Amino acid sequence: MDLESSKIAVIGLGYVGLPLAVEFGKHRDVLGFDINPKRVQELKNCYDFTLETSANELQEAKGLNFTHDAAELNNANLFIVTVPTPIDEFNAPDMTYLKQATEMIASVLKKGDVVIYESTVYPGATEEICAPLLEAGSSLKLNTDFFLGYSPERINPGDKTNTLTRIKKITSGSNPKIAAFVDELYGSIIVAGTHSTSCIKVAEAAKVIENTQRDLNIAIINEFAKIFNILGIDTQEVLDAAGTKWNFLPFKPGLVGGHCISVDPYYLTYKAKEVGYQPEVILAGRRINDGMGQYTANQLLKAISKRKIHIDEARILILGFTFKGDCPDVRNTKIIDMIKELRAFNTNVDVFDSWADAKEVEQEYGIVLTEVLDKDSYDAIVLAVDHSEFNRWGESKIRSFGKAKHILYDVKHVLKICESDIRL
């Protein structure tokens, strides 16, 4: 297959798939497929609820068309899979969406076709799980009749600086010729350039360790914060001081949620256990970060008690629910852990977040977002997410929602040192 004759179909139009489809659509004909008819119709109307692409960008992608009809995939010969790969309740990889997408592609796969995966998986998954499904569903043989590629997504939701084309793309293929083709394909749109690996497994492994490393860096800072809280030292002041050394990494404590950093390490540890290795450091970091929602809630409850405010039926305002600042994504948000712990002590918790979709939050978490904030109403206010909106509000406005005697807890270090009553 040559680049010019490629008929691209992007499978899955979420935070990863849509920006990719849009960028290709600026240069060639592309079919964007999603199983959600509502999502498809919104995109046809130039509306993206993820806010990763604007109406203007959708209009500029002249070659991009959208569908939820799998039959329309028959015309494609290059499939790029960008579906979610979450974890289940036992922290094991949940590849349901990946398998479903693969089986759908298998039903329309033809000789000479190429299937490229961007979804995060553990090393070996593309060839061990996806390839057999494609062969079984199409009666075709890998590297004889069809070919595979893997190029891990590196989208950072909400980041308008490090966008798709400005992030170097890792590429790989099921044989050297296809690896070169995949590299050329992405090289045609990625301004930052590409990095071709020797095999698919290397590309898969590179993706999972990117976020695992970040997860561990945050975990050690969270552990520092726990120690410094006991010692009565301001964590941020310590980090600022340590940061004066050129090689000190500028990580901050916080709740680690979302669909990448809090998920990807479990893909690597799952595979490690499968081959007989018991990971220790990675899982230790995960335990620390997974427990931070409960920890922050208990820290707040202790502060309320010390201030002689009755915990029972105390009114608490949580500012922010999405998993990160200036982003509408609520997948795997750890704010819910804080809320559950606070409510377990019979407190009344209100949640405000103008970035989050109220219907999605209620459907997925059973939380009804507060739309209007009343002044002089809360015993405690928690700055849980660093939306720029809250930074613009400043301490004075944020405190105006509190009663005469209240606690202000700055989890994300939005305010300056000493402006909040407690910090993580």
Number of C-alpha atoms within 10 A of each C-alpha: 13 8 13 8 9 18 17 25 26 27 27 24 25 18 23 22 24 24 21 22 29 26 22 24 23 18 15 17 18 25 24 26 26 23 15 13 14 11 20 21 14 13 21 16 12 16 17 20 16 17 15 21 18 15 13 10 16 23 16 15 19 16 17 23 18 22 20 19 12 15 11 14 25 13 14 20 21 24 24 25 25 26 26 22 21 26 18 11 7 8 14 15 21 17 21 13 16 23 17 14 19 24 20 19 24 22 17 19 28 18 14 15 18 27 25 23 26 22 25 29 27 24 21 16 16 24 17 10 14 22 20 18 19 24 17 13 17 20 14 18 15 18 14 9 16 21 22 26 28 29 28 24 20 19 19 17 20 18 13 10 9 13 16 22 19 13 18 16 21 23 30 29 28 22 16 13 11 18 23 16 20 25 22 17 18 20 18 15 17 19 14 13 16 20 14 19 21 14 17 27 20 17 24 28 18 16 24 24 17 15 17 25 15 14 24 21 17 24 27 18 19 23 16 16 23 19 13 16 16 8 9 9 12 16 23 18 12 13 19 12 11 14 14 9 9 7 8 12 11 12 15 19 25 22 30 26 22 19 19 24 21 23 26 24 25 24 24 23 23 17 20 15 11 10 9 8 11 14 14 10 10 18 16 14 21 22 12 20 26 18 15 24 24 18 19 25 20 16 16 24 22 12 20 20 11 10 12 9 16 14 19 11 13 20 20 26 25 22 23 24 28 29 25 23 21 20 18 21 25 23 16 18 20 26 26 19 18 22 23 16 18 23 16 10 14 14 19 18 20 19 21 18 20 17 17 20 17 16 13 15 18 12 10 10 12 11 18 15 20 16 12 7 14 10 13 14 17 25 23 25 27 24 24 28 25 21 21 11 13 19 14 11 11 14 16 9 12 18 20 15 19 22 16 12 13 22 24 25 24 23 20 20 23 21 18 11 15 10 16 20 13 19 26 25
